[in-house]
Amino acid sequence: MRRRDFIKAVAGTAASWPLSAHAQQNNKVAKVGYLGPSSLALEHSQVDALRERLHQLGHVEGKNIAYVFRWAEGHDARYPALAAELVSLKPDVIVTTGTPGTLAAKRATSTIPIVFASSANPVSAGLVATYSRPGGNVTGFTILGPELEGKRVQLIKEAVPALSQIAVMWNPANPGIVDFLHQTRAAAAALNLTVKPVAEVAHADHLKDAFTAIAAAQTQGMVVIADRSLLAHRAEIVNFAAAERLPTIYPYRGYVDAGGFMSYAPIDVDQFRHAASAVDKILRGVKPGDLPVEEPIRFELVINLKTARSLGLEVSPFLQQRADALIE
């Protein structure tokens, strides 16, 4: 082999070494901060997906990577203080999920890279400049919310053909999901569905009032709009829907796993695996502003047939066949 070719071969091999080899040479332990909306108990599948993918990419916990977590436990007001704590620990990158938490992290630092595993509309929320060139220190993954909200309304109507009125539960304090409410209203109007009431839950303390308003309206179904802080209160929301015998479609599978009726959404753990790939690239030197915001490519319809039976619903064979998962 000629000397020039040998040098090229060696250089190419070095560039493809796993990060663990570089870390061992430099005694560098990468620190990844994680700012979550609920708790490890409720987000363990997402955290596991993130960690497992990073491990596959050569980041070995206890060897060349460490994680620090801060949890909002369903209270958006806690985000600024938690984000400031994470920034003070000087992580190499911060992983967030949901628009409010990502905004808090962005306000806390303009230099530490931030990867959001899920955001409704990162451009309108001010997280990034554009999808293709985010710029700054933030990038991540959108959930394509507005298109999905219309699909959810169609699905709940298909599951409950006699449906004529639906309640909507949403978090008006989340700047990324205003379009979701508009899309839900438009989809309902197209199907001759009345939307009443629109129950606002900007804080956990508002849940009780929202439940009271929905129960008083004697509505026939409910749509919960995508918001990670609401997801943190999935048990209360699912239990309310069961007590009111209210067929409900949700924006995350976690609700259905907790006993909710049905969900249609991007596959949640996929978002976190992709987020791990972005974290890996950043730890290897890629600037977050150069990583385009990505959209989900896989979606799933999940139906809880046990809950359907408790609601007195008979889910059509055709809808069952279209489901990606049936919970018995």
N, C-alpha and C positions, 0 to 999 in steps of 0.2 A: 504494500500500500504506500502510495506517495505521501510524503510528510504533510502536504497541504490537506489531502483527503483525510489523513489520520486526525489532524487537528480539528477538522470539521466534524468528524464522527464523535470525537470526545466531547466537543462543545454541545453537540446535539443531545448526547446521552446525559450530560450534566443538566441541560435545560429540562429534561423529562424526568429527572429524579423526583421521587415523592417528596413532599414538603417535610416529612419527618426526617429525611436525611439531612436537608439543609438546617432544620431546627437543631438536630443533634450536633452538627458542626458548629453552629452559632450559639448553642445553649439557649436558644430562644423559645420561650413558651408563649404562644399566642393567647390573648385573653379576649373572649367573646362575651359581651354583655347581652342579656336577654330581658326585654321589657314586655311583660305579658299582662293582658287585661284581667285575668282571673287568678288562677292558682296552678301549681304544678299538678295537683290531683286532677284538675279539669282539663289541663292542656298536655297531659303526659304523652299522648299519641303524637302530637305535633312536635314536642321537644324530642321525643325518641326518634322521629323521622329526621329531624335536623342533625342530631348527634350521629345517628347511624350513617347518614350520607357523608358527613364530614370525616367519619372514621374510614369509610371506603376510599375517600380521597387522600388518605394519608395523615389525618390529624388524630393522634392517639391521646385520649384523655389521660392526664397524669404523666404524660411524656412530653408532648409538644403543644398541647392546647388545654386551656382551662375555661370554665364557664362561671359566670356570675349572674344571678337572677334577681329581678325585682318584680313584684306582683301587685297589680292595682286592685285585685279582688272585687272587680265589678264597679269600682268607683273612679270615674274619669278624673275627678278633682285631685286624685293622688298622683297623677302622671308627672306634673312638673317637678315635684320634690323627688320622685323616684328617678326621673331622668337625670336630674342634677347629681344624685348619688352615684348613678352609673358613670357619668362623665368624670366625676372626681376620682374614680377608680382607674381611669385612663385605659379603657379597653382598646383593643386594636380595631374592633368593629362592634356595632350594636345592632342586634336583630330586634325588630318590632313587629307587631301584628295589629292591624286596625289603624285608621286614620288619626284618631285623637292621640294615641300613644306615640305615633310617628311624628306628629306635629310637635309634641312635647320634647321629644329627643332632638328634633331639628332646631328648636329654639334654644336647647341647652348647649348645643355645639355646632359649629360650622366647619369643624376640621375632622372630627372622628367619623369614619364612614358609617352610614346607616343603611341597612337592608330591611325593607318591610316585606314580610311574607304575605301580607294581605292588605289591600287598600281599595276602597270603593272607586274613587276617581282622583288619582294622585295629582292630576294637572289642575283641576278646578279647586282642589283643596290647598294648592300651593306647595305641594311636596317636591314636585319636579317641574322643569320648564316644559319639556315635551316627552313623549314616550320614547322617541328614538334617541334623543340626546338630553338625558335628565339634567346634566350639569350639576354643579355643587357637590355635596357629599352624600346625596341620597339616591337610592335606586331600589327596585324591588318588583312586586308582582301585583297586578290589579285583579279583581274578581269579576270584572265585566258586569257589574250589578244591574244597571238599567235594563239591559236586555233580559236578564234572568228574572227580574221582578214581574215582567209581563208574562213570562212563561209560567211562573208560579201561580198567578191568578188563573190562567187557563187550566192548569192541572187540578187545582182545588175545585174548580167548576166541573171538570170532567169526573172527578171522584165523587162529587155531590151534585148530581144534575139538577136537583130541585132548589139549589142555592139561589137566593135572590138578594141577599144582603151580607156583606162581610165587614168585620172590624179590621182595623190596621193598627199594629203596634210598632212604634219606631222611636228612635232617639234623635230629637231635633238639634241636639248639641253637637252631633257629628256632622261636620261640614261636607263630608264626602258623599252623603247619601240623600241630599235634597232631591236630586234627579230621580232617585229610586221611588220616592213617594209620588212624584208626578207620573212616572211610568206605571205605577200600580193603579192610580186613579184612571189613567187612560185605558189600561187593559180592562179594568172593571167596567167602564162605560161601554166599551166595545162589546161586552158580553151582557149588557143590561143589568149589571150588578150595582146595587147601591152601596156606597162606602160610608158606613156609620157604625161606631164613631172612629175617629182617628185619635188614638190614645198615645199621648206623648210621655216618654220615660227618659228624661234627661239625667236623672239621678235614681239610684236604687230606692230612695224614699218615695218616688213617684209611682212605683209599681202598684201599691195598694189602691191609689186613686184610679189608675188605668184599669185595674181589674173591676172596680166598682162601676166605672163608666161603661165598660163592655158588657158586663152582666145586666145592667139596667136597660141597655139598648135591645136586649133579646135578639142579638144577631144570630145568624145561622152558620157562620164560619169565620175564620180569622187568618190573616196573613201577617207574619212577623217579618219586618224588613231587616236586611243584613246589618248587623252591628255587633262587634265583639264584646262590648260591655253588656249588652242584653244577653248574649250567649253565656256570660258568666252567671246569669240568674236563670239558667235553663230549667232547673228543677222547679222553681216557683211558677214559671210560666207554663210548663207542661202540666203541673198539678192543677193549676187554675183551669186550663183547657179541659182537663179530664173531669173536674168537678162540675163544670158548666156544660159538659157533653158537647164541646165545641170543636168540630173538625178544623184542624189548623195545618197550614203548610209553612215550613220553616226554611231559613236560608243556610242552615248548616246541618250536617248529619248528626252532630252531637245531640241535638234536640230529640231526634228520633231514637237514638240509642238510649236516651233517658226516658223514653216512653211516649214521645210525640207521635203524631199521626203520619206525616209525610214530609219529605224534604227534597228539594232539587237544588243542586249546588256544584261548584267545582269540587273535585276530590281534594279534601283539605290537606292531607298529608303530602300530596304532590307539591302543593305550594311551598311547604317547608323543605322538601328535598331540593327543589329548585333554589330556594333561598340559601341552602347550604352550599350549592354550587357557586352562587354569587359570592358568598363569604369566602370560599376557597380562592376564587380569582382575586379578590381584594387582598387577601393575605399574601398572595403571590405577587402583588404589585400593581394590579389593574385599578384604575381610579373608578370609584362608583359612578361618577358623572358620565363615564364612557360606556357604562353597561346599560343597554336599553331596558326600559320597563317591559316586562313580559306579561302575556295574557294566558289564562288557563286553556288547556287543550282537551282536558278530560272532565266530564261532568257525570253526575250520578243521580238517579231518581231512587229514593229509598222509601219504602212503605212499611209501616208497622201494622201487620195484619191483626195482631192481638189487640192493639188499640182500636183498630177499625171495628172489630167485633164488640168491644166494650161501648163503642159509640152507636152501635146498631147499624153500621154501614156494611154494605156488601160491595167490595171493590171488584169491578168488572174484570173478567179474565184477560181482556185485551190490555187494560192498564197494568195488571200484574205482569203480563208478558213483557211489557216495555220497561218495567222496573229493573234496575241494576242489582238491587238487593231487597229481599223480603224478610222482615223480622217476624218470626212466628211466636 
